[in-house]
Amino acid sequence: MDVLSRITAYLAATLFIAGVLVICQMVFIRYILGMSTSWQTEFTVFSVTAAMLLGSPYVLMTGGHVAITILPDALSGLPQKLMRLTASLVGLAFCAALAYGAWIYVWEAWEGGWTTGTVWNPPLWPALLPMAVGATLLSLQYVAEILRGEN
């Protein structure tokens, strides 16, 4: 799971860089050339959001997430382990529910031929797919952390 989390972190970094480059291109087109833009804002929102979702398993793996640990840090031994395990199980339950709902949402968008309804109007399912994949991988990373006892 750690290898997969690292791979998706590299993909997330690439998507974030793509979003930044497209914003720069949009600024150049709009303000230097005086032309209108049609797809850049939507692409940037999709790519940066996908980067956040696909990078989340790596953040969990490395402990880079924001946490308030004053109470667990004040404890030691079994109470601390139980508190961290409980928090991990709650996180896993939430992420698993999110993954389940996200896969249904992606399937509905695919089957229904949903589009964004904007000027660019791309299909919606590719924009939703990172949510399903990211939540699924985050759930699996939670399982890995729990099995390692690093919760």
Residue frames as qw, qx, qy, qz and C-alpha x, y, z in Angstrom:
[[0.000, 0.886, 0.464, 0.000, 0.00, 0.00, 0.00],
 [0.331, -0.746, 0.091, 0.570, 2.87, 2.36, 0.74],
 [0.364, -0.071, 0.592, 0.715, 4.20, 1.98, -2.82],
 [0.122, 0.632, 0.672, 0.366, 0.75, 2.73, -4.24],
 [0.203, -0.899, -0.284, 0.264, 0.43, 5.78, -1.98],
 [0.369, -0.528, 0.312, 0.698, 3.78, 7.06, -3.23],
 [0.296, 0.232, 0.688, 0.621, 2.77, 6.52, -6.86],
 [0.003, 0.803, 0.563, 0.196, -0.47, 8.46, -6.40],
 [0.320, -0.799, -0.071, 0.504, 1.49, 11.20, -4.60],
 [0.333, -0.225, 0.492, 0.772, 3.63, 11.63, -7.73],
 [0.116, 0.519, 0.707, 0.466, 0.47, 11.69, -9.84],
 [0.190, -0.868, -0.420, 0.185, -0.99, 14.27, -7.47],
 [0.347, -0.602, 0.168, 0.699, 2.11, 16.44, -7.80],
 [0.264, 0.092, 0.643, 0.713, 1.89, 16.20, -11.59],
 [0.012, -0.713, -0.656, -0.246, -1.78, 17.21, -11.54],
 [0.275, -0.834, -0.220, 0.424, -1.02, 20.15, -9.26],
 [0.327, -0.376, 0.386, 0.777, 1.76, 21.35, -11.55],
 [0.174, 0.376, 0.718, 0.560, -0.57, 20.96, -14.55],
 [0.113, -0.839, -0.530, 0.052, -3.14, 23.13, -12.77],
 [0.310, -0.728, 0.039, 0.610, -0.58, 25.83, -12.06],
 [0.306, -0.117, 0.573, 0.751, 0.69, 25.81, -15.65],
 [0.087, 0.581, 0.709, 0.389, -2.85, 26.09, -17.01],
 [0.181, -0.875, -0.329, 0.306, -3.53, 29.05, -14.70],
 [0.315, -0.527, 0.293, 0.732, -0.41, 30.74, -16.08],
 [0.215, 0.191, 0.716, 0.636, -1.57, 30.00, -19.62],
 [0.021, -0.764, -0.641, -0.076, -5.02, 31.39, -18.80],
 [0.231, -0.805, -0.095, 0.538, -3.54, 34.62, -17.41],
 [0.284, -0.279, 0.515, 0.759, -1.41, 35.02, -20.53],
 [0.131, 0.410, 0.770, 0.472, -4.33, 34.35, -22.91],
 [0.114, -0.813, -0.570, 0.032, -6.77, 36.55, -21.03],
 [0.244, -0.894, -0.096, 0.364, -4.68, 39.51, -19.91],
 [0.337, -0.450, 0.471, 0.679, -1.79, 39.65, -22.37],
 [0.143, 0.126, 0.759, 0.622, -3.56, 38.58, -25.55],
 [0.360, 0.138, 0.148, -0.911, -6.99, 39.89, -24.50],
 [0.500, -0.032, -0.726, -0.470, -8.75, 36.69, -25.55],
 [0.737, -0.349, 0.179, -0.550, -11.41, 34.77, -23.68],
 [0.041, 0.287, -0.952, 0.103, -10.82, 31.42, -22.05],
 [0.732, -0.126, -0.297, -0.600, -13.22, 28.51, -22.01],
 [0.896, -0.123, -0.425, -0.030, -11.72, 25.42, -20.34],
 [0.409, 0.436, -0.557, 0.577, -8.87, 26.61, -18.15],
 [0.383, -0.428, 0.413, -0.707, -10.74, 27.40, -14.93],
 [0.918, -0.116, 0.014, -0.379, -12.64, 24.14, -14.98],
 [0.828, 0.286, -0.432, 0.213, -9.51, 22.12, -15.79],
 [0.172, 0.485, -0.561, 0.649, -7.63, 23.77, -12.95],
 [0.628, -0.348, 0.312, -0.623, -10.39, 23.07, -10.44],
 [0.975, 0.036, -0.120, -0.183, -10.52, 19.43, -11.54],
 [0.717, 0.380, -0.468, 0.350, -6.75, 18.90, -11.56],
 [0.003, 0.483, -0.550, 0.682, -6.05, 20.56, -8.21],
 [0.755, -0.268, 0.230, -0.552, -8.99, 18.78, -6.56],
 [0.957, 0.145, -0.249, -0.022, -7.81, 15.46, -8.00],
 [0.441, 0.489, -0.558, 0.505, -4.31, 16.22, -6.67],
 [0.367, -0.444, 0.474, -0.666, -5.70, 16.74, -3.18],
 [0.898, -0.107, 0.124, -0.409, -7.75, 13.55, -3.26],
 [0.911, 0.277, -0.287, 0.107, -5.07, 11.34, -4.81],
 [0.325, 0.539, -0.542, 0.557, -2.40, 12.69, -2.48],
 [0.599, -0.562, 0.180, -0.542, -4.36, 11.99, 0.69],
 [0.973, -0.176, -0.143, 0.042, -3.15, 8.38, 1.19],
 [0.643, 0.346, -0.305, 0.612, 0.46, 9.57, 1.10],
 [0.157, -0.620, 0.240, -0.730, -0.33, 12.31, 3.61],
 [0.837, -0.442, 0.042, -0.318, -1.84, 9.73, 5.98],
 [0.936, 0.081, -0.213, 0.268, 1.12, 7.39, 5.48],
 [0.502, 0.369, -0.286, 0.728, 3.66, 10.10, 6.33],
 [0.370, -0.591, -0.541, 0.471, 1.64, 11.61, 9.19],
 [0.226, 0.103, 0.146, 0.958, 1.40, 14.91, 7.35],
 [0.234, -0.658, -0.570, -0.433, -2.26, 15.50, 8.19],
 [0.159, -0.489, 0.288, -0.808, -3.40, 18.11, 10.70],
 [0.652, -0.370, -0.662, 0.005, -4.18, 16.53, 14.04],
 [0.332, -0.689, 0.295, -0.573, -4.87, 17.73, 17.54],
 [0.767, 0.028, -0.628, 0.128, -3.00, 15.25, 19.69],
 [0.141, -0.571, 0.468, -0.660, -2.95, 16.89, 23.10],
 [0.806, -0.302, 0.245, -0.446, -5.13, 14.20, 24.71],
 [0.981, 0.120, -0.144, 0.057, -3.50, 11.11, 23.14],
 [0.491, 0.547, -0.442, 0.514, -0.07, 12.58, 23.82],
 [0.362, -0.567, 0.425, -0.606, -1.01, 13.05, 27.50],
 [0.932, -0.174, 0.188, -0.256, -1.83, 9.34, 27.71],
 [0.113, 0.557, -0.814, -0.116, 0.49, 6.41, 27.42],
 [0.258, -0.085, 0.954, -0.123, 0.32, 2.68, 27.01],
 [0.152, 0.368, 0.906, 0.144, -2.96, 0.94, 26.32],
 [0.173, 0.765, 0.446, -0.431, -5.26, 4.00, 26.69],
 [0.065, 0.651, -0.347, -0.672, -3.21, 5.89, 24.09],
 [0.082, -0.097, 0.890, 0.439, -3.23, 2.93, 21.69],
 [0.175, 0.526, 0.827, -0.095, -6.99, 2.49, 22.10],
 [0.157, 0.783, 0.186, -0.572, -7.63, 6.19, 21.47],
 [0.058, 0.524, -0.568, -0.632, -5.49, 6.18, 18.33],
 [0.122, 0.113, 0.954, 0.250, -7.08, 2.92, 17.12],
 [0.211, 0.658, 0.652, -0.314, -10.56, 4.34, 17.69],
 [0.156, 0.744, -0.108, -0.640, -9.66, 7.47, 15.72],
 [0.006, -0.320, 0.788, 0.527, -8.27, 5.35, 12.89],
 [0.174, 0.324, 0.929, 0.047, -11.37, 3.15, 12.81],
 [0.229, 0.760, 0.393, -0.465, -13.63, 6.22, 12.64],
 [0.100, 0.647, -0.417, -0.631, -11.46, 7.62, 9.83],
 [0.101, -0.080, 0.930, 0.345, -11.61, 4.29, 8.02],
 [0.246, 0.534, 0.789, -0.178, -15.40, 4.10, 8.35],
 [0.222, 0.786, 0.103, -0.567, -15.81, 7.62, 6.99],
 [0.064, 0.539, -0.622, -0.564, -13.44, 7.03, 4.07],
 [0.183, 0.104, 0.960, 0.187, -15.02, 3.68, 3.23],
 [0.282, 0.678, 0.609, -0.300, -18.48, 5.29, 3.17],
 [0.166, 0.769, -0.180, -0.590, -17.15, 8.14, 1.03],
 [0.073, -0.313, 0.829, 0.458, -15.52, 5.65, -1.36],
 [0.270, 0.361, 0.892, -0.008, -18.74, 3.65, -1.67],
 [0.262, 0.798, 0.376, -0.391, -20.80, 6.76, -2.41],
 [0.043, 0.698, -0.404, -0.590, -18.18, 8.15, -4.78],
 [0.181, -0.096, 0.898, 0.389, -18.08, 4.96, -6.88],
 [0.285, 0.601, 0.739, -0.107, -21.87, 5.06, -7.18],
 [0.140, 0.845, 0.067, -0.512, -21.64, 8.72, -8.22],
 [0.070, -0.487, 0.664, 0.563, -18.98, 7.96, -10.86],
 [0.248, 0.193, 0.925, 0.213, -21.06, 5.09, -12.21],
 [0.256, 0.750, 0.546, -0.273, -24.18, 7.28, -12.43],
 [0.088, 0.787, -0.216, -0.571, -22.23, 10.00, -14.25],
 [0.151, -0.270, 0.835, 0.455, -20.80, 7.40, -16.66],
 [0.233, 0.374, 0.895, 0.073, -24.12, 5.68, -17.32],
 [0.180, 0.812, 0.453, -0.323, -26.06, 8.92, -17.55],
 [0.539, 0.467, 0.262, 0.650, -23.57, 10.60, -19.86],
 [0.238, -0.913, -0.232, 0.235, -23.44, 13.55, -17.48],
 [0.527, 0.456, -0.015, 0.717, -21.46, 16.60, -18.51],
 [0.324, -0.251, -0.391, 0.824, -20.45, 19.67, -16.57],
 [0.107, 0.831, 0.545, -0.004, -22.94, 21.92, -18.33],
 [0.224, -0.737, 0.100, 0.630, -20.35, 24.62, -18.93],
 [0.445, 0.766, -0.259, -0.384, -18.99, 26.17, -22.13],
 [0.053, 0.488, -0.861, -0.132, -16.30, 23.48, -22.28],
 [0.837, -0.020, 0.077, -0.542, -18.84, 20.80, -21.24],
 [0.295, 0.355, -0.887, -0.023, -16.60, 17.76, -20.76],
 [0.732, -0.305, -0.587, -0.166, -17.98, 14.48, -19.39],
 [0.439, -0.742, 0.242, -0.446, -18.28, 14.61, -15.62],
 [0.965, -0.252, -0.068, 0.010, -17.10, 11.11, -14.69],
 [0.721, 0.301, -0.290, 0.553, -13.36, 11.81, -15.18],
 [0.048, -0.608, 0.277, -0.742, -13.62, 14.70, -12.74],
 [0.752, -0.466, 0.120, -0.451, -15.40, 12.48, -10.20],
 [0.917, 0.117, -0.368, 0.104, -13.10, 9.47, -10.58],
 [0.363, 0.421, -0.561, 0.614, -10.26, 10.88, -8.40],
 [0.503, -0.431, 0.321, -0.677, -12.70, 11.19, -5.50],
 [0.961, -0.097, -0.048, -0.253, -13.59, 7.50, -5.74],
 [0.803, 0.299, -0.390, 0.337, -10.00, 6.35, -6.28],
 [0.122, 0.537, -0.464, 0.694, -8.61, 8.67, -3.60],
 [0.645, -0.408, 0.272, -0.586, -11.18, 7.65, -0.98],
 [0.984, 0.017, -0.161, -0.074, -10.62, 3.98, -1.79],
 [0.663, 0.372, -0.429, 0.488, -6.84, 4.30, -1.50],
 [0.161, -0.544, 0.415, -0.712, -7.18, 6.34, 1.69],
 [0.863, -0.297, 0.085, -0.400, -9.35, 3.57, 3.15],
 [0.940, 0.145, -0.250, 0.184, -6.72, 0.99, 2.21],
 [0.350, 0.518, -0.448, 0.639, -3.99, 3.16, 3.71],
 [0.531, -0.513, 0.297, -0.605, -5.99, 3.33, 6.95],
 [0.984, -0.113, -0.058, -0.123, -6.15, -0.47, 6.96],
 [0.736, 0.370, -0.359, 0.438, -2.37, -0.62, 6.41],
 [0.006, -0.579, 0.416, -0.701, -1.76, 1.82, 9.27],
 [0.758, -0.400, 0.181, -0.483, -4.07, -0.11, 11.60],
 [0.985, 0.045, -0.158, 0.053, -2.44, -3.45, 10.74],
 [0.549, 0.457, -0.398, 0.576, 1.00, -1.93, 11.37],
 [0.547, -0.595, -0.471, 0.355, -0.19, -0.62, 14.72],
 [0.335, 0.012, -0.001, 0.942, 0.71, 2.94, 13.73],
 [0.145, -0.693, -0.535, -0.461, -2.66, 4.46, 14.54]]
